[in-house]
Amino acid sequence: MPTKPSTDWTGVPTTYPAAAVTEPKSVSNASVVKLSKAFIRGSEITNGVFLLADGAEVRSYAGRQRIEVQCLWFGKKPKATWMNITRLSAPKFDLNYTGPVAWDIRK
């Protein structure tokens, strides 16, 4: 069984404009959102496929629409939820996707 990602953010930058997807994860028959443009913690991600968190839905926050996705930031998971990515393009949902998804975003 895989180990749970660490939630200890000691030494991890809160934002990092040059961060990018560095580690994909393969999934099978998964629910994902495809975004041609998204924003997360100061970084713009293009053409990303993200694994949806359980119960994820598009929500408004500070005038922008966000979606909760399962991915890590510099190898860490937030303590209370998964990552909330801000969508900058129309989301395309695929509820039966097989292939790579963004798993770890870092420098």
C-alpha positions in Angstrom: 0.0 0.0 0.0 1.4 3.4 -0.9 2.4 5.8 1.9 0.3 8.8 2.5 1.8 12.1 1.3 3.3 14.2 4.1 1.4 17.2 5.3 4.4 18.8 7.0 5.0 22.0 4.9 8.2 23.0 6.8 10.5 24.6 4.2 8.0 24.4 1.4 7.3 27.7 -0.5 3.7 28.9 -0.2 3.9 30.2 -3.8 6.4 29.6 -6.6 5.7 31.2 -10.0 8.1 28.9 -11.9 6.6 25.6 -10.5 5.5 23.0 -13.0 4.2 19.5 -13.1 7.3 17.4 -12.6 5.8 14.0 -11.7 2.8 12.5 -13.5 0.8 9.6 -12.0 -0.9 7.0 -14.1 -4.6 6.4 -13.3 -7.2 4.0 -14.7 -11.0 4.7 -15.0 -10.6 7.9 -13.0 -12.6 11.1 -12.7 -10.5 14.0 -14.0 -10.7 17.6 -15.1 -8.7 18.8 -18.2 -7.7 22.4 -18.2 -5.9 24.2 -21.0 -4.9 26.9 -18.5 -5.0 26.8 -14.6 -3.4 28.7 -11.7 -2.1 27.2 -8.5 0.0 28.9 -5.8 1.4 31.5 -8.1 2.1 29.1 -11.0 0.3 28.9 -14.3 -0.1 25.3 -15.6 -1.0 24.7 -19.2 -2.7 21.6 -20.7 -3.1 19.9 -17.3 -5.1 16.8 -16.5 -5.9 16.6 -12.8 -7.5 13.8 -10.7 -10.6 15.1 -9.1 -10.9 14.9 -5.3 -13.9 13.0 -3.9 -16.9 15.3 -4.0 -15.1 17.9 -6.1 -17.1 20.6 -7.7 -16.5 24.0 -9.3 -16.7 26.6 -6.5 -16.2 30.3 -6.4 -13.5 31.9 -4.2 -12.4 35.5 -4.4 -14.2 36.0 -7.6 -12.6 33.0 -9.3 -13.7 29.4 -9.9 -11.7 26.7 -8.2 -11.8 22.9 -8.3 -10.4 20.6 -5.6 -7.9 18.1 -7.2 -5.6 15.4 -5.9 -2.1 16.6 -6.5 0.9 17.5 -4.4 2.8 20.8 -4.0 6.6 20.2 -3.7 5.8 16.7 -2.6 3.3 17.7 0.2 -0.4 17.5 0.6 -2.4 20.2 2.4 -3.5 19.1 5.9 -7.3 19.6 5.5 -8.1 19.1 1.8 -6.4 18.4 -1.5 -5.2 21.3 -3.7 -7.6 23.8 -5.0 -6.7 24.8 -8.5 -8.1 28.0 -10.1 -9.4 27.4 -13.5 -8.5 29.9 -16.2 -10.1 28.0 -19.0 -13.3 26.0 -19.5 -13.1 22.7 -17.7 -13.5 19.4 -19.5 -14.6 16.6 -17.2 -13.9 13.0 -18.0 -15.3 10.5 -15.6 -13.7 7.4 -17.1 -10.1 8.6 -17.9 -7.1 6.3 -18.2 -3.7 7.9 -18.6 -1.3 10.3 -16.9 -2.4 13.1 -14.5 -0.5 15.9 -12.8 0.6 14.5 -9.5 3.5 16.7 -8.1 4.0 20.4 -8.9 7.4 21.8 -7.9 10.4 23.7 -9.2 
